[in-house]
Amino acid sequence: MTTPLRLLVSLIVSAAFWALIIKLAARIYRHTNLSWKHALQFALLLFVVVFGLQFGLARLKVVGNLYVGFASGLVVILAIGGWFLKDRAFTQRGERIGLQHALALSTLFFLIVAALGLALAGVMMMLTQQR
């Protein structure tokens, strides 16, 4: 596979994975309804902004600081999630969830992603230590 094709496949798989996680978070959070279309749009928007942020942090030479990356990721996800999801996620009664619940939903999304990332990092550490 060529490099641009690998990049495209990686983008599609990552966006689909993030869309799945935001759908899961919406389902967990008070059974909030979020369409697949909006979940994918949210995932693609986050993908572009987060990787742009990481590129910017790398240019500023702060990419190695775990706390800066963690905090900046949380701020970006909360800001985009609050703005994007407040009008696109709905309660079971069909009402928009609003900013406060959109922020809570975004926080839940972030926590799920962080937990999966930490679990994957732990598995990778165990696998590399067995060699």
C-alpha positions as CSV (number, residue, x, y, z in Angstrom):
1,M,0.0,0.0,0.0
2,T,1.3,3.5,-0.8
3,T,1.9,6.0,1.9
4,P,-1.0,8.4,0.9
5,L,-3.4,5.4,0.7
6,R,-2.2,4.3,4.2
7,L,-2.8,7.8,5.5
8,L,-6.3,7.8,4.0
9,V,-7.2,4.4,5.4
10,S,-5.8,5.5,8.8
11,L,-8.0,8.6,8.7
12,I,-11.1,6.6,7.9
13,V,-10.5,3.9,10.5
14,S,-9.7,6.5,13.2
15,A,-12.7,8.7,12.4
16,A,-15.0,5.6,12.4
17,F,-13.5,4.5,15.8
18,W,-14.0,8.0,17.3
19,A,-17.5,8.1,15.9
20,L,-18.2,4.8,17.5
21,I,-16.9,6.0,20.8
22,I,-19.0,9.2,20.7
23,K,-22.1,7.1,19.9
24,L,-21.2,4.9,22.9
25,A,-20.8,7.9,25.1
26,A,-24.1,9.3,23.9
27,R,-25.8,6.0,24.7
28,I,-24.3,5.8,28.1
29,Y,-25.0,9.5,28.9
30,R,-28.8,9.5,29.7
31,H,-29.5,7.6,26.5
32,T,-28.8,10.7,24.3
33,N,-29.6,10.3,20.6
34,L,-26.8,11.3,18.2
35,S,-27.0,10.4,14.5
36,W,-24.2,8.5,12.8
37,K,-23.8,11.4,10.4
38,H,-23.2,13.9,13.3
39,A,-21.0,11.4,15.1
40,L,-18.8,11.0,12.0
41,Q,-18.7,14.8,11.5
42,F,-17.7,15.3,15.1
43,A,-15.0,12.7,14.8
44,L,-13.6,14.1,11.6
45,L,-13.6,17.6,13.1
46,L,-11.8,16.4,16.2
47,F,-9.4,14.4,14.1
48,V,-8.4,17.5,12.1
49,V,-8.2,19.9,15.1
50,V,-6.4,17.5,17.5
51,F,-3.8,16.6,15.0
52,G,-3.4,20.2,14.0
53,L,-2.9,21.0,17.7
54,Q,-0.3,18.2,18.0
55,F,1.5,19.6,15.0
56,G,1.5,23.1,16.6
57,L,2.7,21.7,19.9
58,A,5.5,19.9,18.2
59,R,6.5,23.1,16.4
60,L,6.6,24.8,19.9
61,K,8.7,21.9,21.2
62,V,6.3,21.0,24.0
63,V,5.1,17.8,22.4
64,G,7.0,15.6,25.0
65,N,5.1,17.0,27.9
66,L,2.3,14.6,28.7
67,Y,0.4,17.0,30.9
68,V,0.3,19.7,28.2
69,G,-0.9,17.2,25.7
70,F,-3.6,15.8,28.1
71,A,-4.8,19.3,29.1
72,S,-4.9,20.7,25.6
73,G,-6.7,17.6,24.3
74,L,-9.3,18.0,27.0
75,V,-9.8,21.7,26.3
76,V,-10.2,21.1,22.6
77,I,-12.6,18.2,23.0
78,L,-14.7,20.2,25.5
79,A,-14.7,23.3,23.3
80,I,-15.6,21.5,20.1
81,G,-17.9,19.1,21.8
82,G,-19.8,21.8,23.6
83,W,-20.2,23.9,20.4
84,F,-20.9,21.0,18.0
85,L,-23.0,18.6,20.1
86,K,-25.3,21.2,21.9
87,D,-27.6,21.4,18.8
88,R,-27.0,18.0,17.3
89,A,-27.6,15.6,20.2
90,F,-31.1,15.0,21.5
91,T,-32.8,13.7,24.6
92,Q,-35.2,10.7,24.3
93,R,-38.0,13.3,24.1
94,G,-36.4,14.9,21.0
95,E,-35.1,18.1,22.8
96,R,-31.7,19.4,22.1
97,I,-29.3,18.6,25.0
98,G,-27.9,22.1,25.3
99,L,-24.4,23.3,26.2
100,Q,-24.2,21.9,29.7
101,H,-25.1,18.4,28.7
102,A,-23.0,18.7,25.5
103,L,-20.0,19.5,27.8
104,A,-20.8,16.5,30.0
105,L,-21.1,14.2,26.9
106,S,-17.8,15.5,25.6
107,T,-16.1,14.8,29.0
108,L,-17.5,11.3,28.9
109,F,-16.1,10.9,25.4
110,F,-12.7,12.1,26.5
111,L,-12.7,9.8,29.5
112,I,-13.5,6.8,27.4
113,V,-10.8,7.7,24.9
114,A,-8.3,8.3,27.7
115,A,-9.2,5.0,29.4
116,L,-8.8,3.1,26.1
117,G,-5.5,4.8,25.4
118,L,-4.1,4.0,28.9
119,A,-5.3,0.4,28.6
120,L,-3.6,0.1,25.1
121,A,-0.4,1.7,26.4
122,G,-0.4,-0.9,29.3
123,V,-0.9,-3.8,26.9
124,M,1.9,-2.5,24.7
125,M,4.3,-2.1,27.7
126,M,3.5,-5.7,28.7
127,L,4.1,-7.0,25.2
128,T,7.4,-5.2,24.8
129,Q,8.6,-6.4,28.2
130,Q,8.0,-10.0,27.3
131,R,10.5,-9.9,24.5
